[in-house]
């Protein structure tokens, strides 16, 4: 039988065992997380920190090239670089245009696929086919579609006797960016459709039935029931789409490589040219740093406004 004088010693021993067990469990958790955290640290965190550092240096391509710290020199040069700011404007036009059109078309397609249609399963599978295709393959496919001589679009105009509408879609200054935006919408719409369709399936059918009983039209049910319920999903997917589209590289590189005359020169293409064509690693890293800061600021304003409207 434990005496009163022995009870505190027993309690302290039990507390020590629990503390040791907690430390052991915490160590086990860290060890289990290590395999997943290590690739993130090596492939994401370290390159990010390295890129931030290079933005403050004069790093250039070449062997045994001495790298020196230049402070804000790259950023002062960037402020007066008209080519960069022009590419940034084009990037914003591209990202906003693709994101808005993706959302509108994906919302319509998601509403359609949410209905009780025949072969709905087949239609859902076909709707996500572009998503499964690599950007390089999509770029090559659409480059053939836009081909000035043998492309499907110009061939269609030729067959209907509208040769005056035939043009070099990717080589003309006035049509290159809209043509590329169409491809971006086609390639990215499936993922937005899948997310919105999942959100629609979470909207209670009883809400629509109650609104219909109250005499609400289809448009009013969509506006006052569906859209408010989808608001968090819309904010999330449009934000992600904007980031993905602004950082797009492979698709536009295959289609136009930034041409003609820089009309489709997105910021990532411009940074790529500076780094791997001209060898200005430090300046290219500074471009990337500035783009990250600007995009984060724009997204913060957008998310704050949308969340405020949702509440």
Secondary structure, 3 states (H helix, E strand, C coil): CCCHHHHHHHHHHHHHHHHHHHHHHHHHHHHHHHHHHHHHHHHHHHHHHHHHHHCCECCCCCCCCCCCECCCHHHHHHHCCHHHHHHHHHHHHHHHHHHHHHHHHHHHHHHHHCCCCCCHHHHHHHHCHHHHCCHHHHHHHHHHHCCCCCCHHHHHHHHCCCHHHCCCCCCCCCCHHHHHHHHHHHHHHHHHHHHHHHHHHCCCHHHHHHHHHCCCCHHHHHHHHHHHHHHHHHHHHHHHHHHHHHCCCHHHHHHCCCCCCCCCCCHHHHHHHHHHHCCCHHHHHHHHHHHHHHHHHHHHHHHHHHHHHHC
